[in-house]
């Protein structure tokens, strides 16, 4: 929830609508000068830490899997087997992530534009234009 709340605050401050009363939010007297405001805006470090730890753990688990599967064999065979196993793990990961990624992109492109309204909703088109041009 901490990271979600901080991203909502960051996105709201960077869009055209902004905040109803920026002086209650921005320095020198807004919420960003309080301890809670600083904790919310420091959530980007939590995301970086999460990505670093998850990358380390993925590499560690891959190493343990490959070490457990390998017996004693020649060096050339072990390198070929290692390369094959790493490629198989990467292929399975891509096949697991790609469908959900495609669904999210489809939702973003075709469904989300129809879910909102308001004076700044026209800005949604600016987000979609690069997708329409590139795809």
C-alpha positions in Angstrom: 0.0 0.0 0.0 2.9 2.3 0.7 4.2 2.1 -2.8 0.8 2.4 -4.4 -0.1 5.5 -2.4 3.2 7.1 -3.3 2.8 6.3 -7.0 -0.7 7.8 -6.9 0.7 11.0 -5.3 3.5 11.2 -7.9 1.3 10.6 -10.9 -1.3 13.1 -9.6 1.4 15.7 -9.1 2.8 15.2 -12.6 -0.5 15.3 -14.6 -2.2 18.4 -15.8 -4.9 18.3 -13.2 -2.5 18.4 -10.3 -3.8 19.1 -6.8 -6.7 21.3 -5.9 -4.6 23.3 -3.5 -0.8 22.8 -4.3 0.2 24.9 -1.2 -1.1 22.1 1.0 1.0 19.6 -0.8 4.2 21.3 -2.0 7.1 22.9 -0.1 7.6 25.1 1.9 4.5 24.2 4.0 2.9 21.2 2.3 2.7 17.5 3.2 6.0 16.8 1.3 7.9 18.7 4.1 6.5 16.3 6.8 7.8 12.9 7.8 4.9 11.1 6.3 5.3 13.0 3.0 9.0 12.1 2.9 8.2 8.4 3.6 5.7 8.4 0.8 8.0 10.0 -1.7 10.9 7.7 -0.7 9.0 4.6 -1.8 10.9 4.6 -5.1 13.9 3.2 -3.1 11.7 0.4 -1.9 11.0 -0.5 -5.6 14.7 -0.4 -6.4 15.5 -2.6 -3.4 12.7 -5.1 -4.3 14.1 -5.4 -7.9 17.6 -5.9 -6.6 16.6 -8.5 -4.1 14.4 -10.4 -6.5 17.1 -10.4 -9.2 19.6 -11.8 -6.6 17.1 -14.5 -5.5 16.3 -15.5 -9.1 19.9 -15.9 -9.9 20.5 -17.8 -6.6 17.7 -20.2 -7.3 18.8 -20.7 -10.8 22.3 -21.5 -9.6 21.0 -24.0 -7.1 18.8 -25.7 -9.7 21.6 -26.0 -12.1 24.1 -27.2 -9.5 21.6 -29.9 -8.3 21.0 -31.2 -11.8 24.7 -31.4 -12.9 26.7 -34.5 -12.2 30.3 -35.1 -13.1 30.9 -34.6 -16.8 33.4 -33.0 -19.0 33.9 -29.3 -19.2 32.6 -28.9 -22.8 29.5 -30.9 -22.1 28.8 -29.0 -18.8 29.0 -25.6 -20.6 26.6 -26.8 -23.3 24.2 -28.2 -20.8 24.5 -25.0 -18.7 23.7 -22.8 -21.7 20.7 -25.1 -22.7 19.4 -25.0 -19.1 19.7 -21.3 -18.8 18.0 -20.7 -22.1 15.2 -23.1 -21.1 14.6 -21.2 -17.8 14.6 -17.9 -19.7 12.1 -19.2 -22.3 9.8 -20.5 -19.6 9.9 -17.2 -17.8 9.1 -15.3 -21.0 6.2 -17.7 -21.8 4.9 -17.2 -18.3 5.1 -13.4 -18.3 4.3 -12.5 -21.9 0.5 -13.3 -21.8 -0.2 -11.2 -18.8 1.9 -8.4 -20.3 -0.1 -8.6 -23.5 -3.3 -8.4 -21.6 -2.2 -5.3 -19.7 -1.1 -3.6 -22.9 -4.4 -4.5 -24.5 -6.3 -3.1 -21.5 -4.2 0.1 -21.6 -4.7 0.6 -25.3 -8.3 -0.4 -25.9 -10.3 -0.4 -22.7 -8.8 2.2 -20.4 -9.6 5.2 -22.7 -13.3 4.4 -22.3 -13.3 4.3 -18.5 -12.9 7.9 -17.6 -14.1 11.4 -18.2 -13.4 14.9 -17.0 -11.7 18.1 -18.1 -8.2 16.5 -18.3 -9.2 13.2 -19.7 -8.2 14.3 -23.2 -4.6 13.9 -22.1 -5.0 10.2 -22.2 -4.6 10.4 -26.0 -1.1 11.7 -25.5 -0.2 8.5 -23.7 -1.7 6.3 -26.4 -0.3 8.0 -29.5 3.2 6.5 -29.3 1.6 3.0 -29.1 -0.6 3.7 -32.1 2.3 5.0 -34.1 4.7 2.2 -33.2 2.3 -0.8 -33.3 
